Amino acid sequence: MLVPLTGRLEVLLAVVRLGDADRLGWWRSHSVDETAEYVLGASFPTTWMATGLELAMESARIRHDNALVRRNAVHLFSDYLPFHQMLRSWLIERKLERDFRTLLWTRTATVADLKQRLGPTLVGERRADGLCLGEVTATDLQDHVSQQGLLSTLAGAYAGLNGEFRAPYVDLVG
């Protein structure tokens, strides 16, 4: 059964891919480029693309956690939000189904692709290695509508980084 790629996952995949070394180099990973195909393809000949995206997402999580040392910083890949778990589950399904057609576009993903999926972006306040985009409450983190808004806000910030990495986040308050 082919599970469709939702808009939320497309946005997250676009951010993951933009951080790759052959794109903007924020997390220096190689998810679906020639290097990944060569290295991962030898060990995972049929699932290398999904595996590469999983590894790049983990690199993104680590990069954000290192940039935002505070526990109350909520970023796109943090455990406060369900998005990275959703994407990981979806990528595992792709491996099990051996269906990677929905991943092919990631090879050529650009900032323009991300902007097209999101619309207008928000400019935040630079703080150390982060880009503060506001505040969120624990109640908002549990609300699906608020989560969708956070996804758009956080992901949209990457489209405006102009190559320089600043980890977009919101402060958890209350």
C-alpha positions, 0 to 999 in steps of 0.5 A: 500500500502506497502511503501518500507523501503529505505536505508536512512530510514534504516540507520536512524532507525539503529542509532535511535535503537542503542541509546536505553537503551538496546543497547548503551544507548545514549538517554536512550529510549526504542523503541522496547525492552521488556520495550517498548512492555510492556509500549507502548503495553498497550496503543498502542497494534497494533502500539507500535513498530512504536510509540516507534521508533518515541519516540526514534527518538525524544529522539535522537533529544533532546540529540543532541540539548542539546549536540550541543547548537549552531545554526549552528551545523547540525546533523542527526536529525536537522531541516536542514536535511529532514531525521527525517521528512521522517522517522516520515512520514514513521512510521505514514504510518506504523501505518495507514497500520498496517504493521510492518514487515519492523520494526522487524529487529530493535529489534536486530540492532547492530553497525555491521548492521549500518556499513554494511549499510554504508561502511567506516566511517569518524573520526571527531574532538572532540569538547566539547560534539560533533564530528565535521565532517566538514562544509556544506553550505546552498546550499549543504543542499538543494541538494539531492546528498549532503544530501545523502552524509551528511547522510552517513557521519553523520550516519557513525560516530555513528558506530565509537563512540565505545559506548561513545556518541559524537553528530556527526555534520557538521558546517553550513558555509557561 
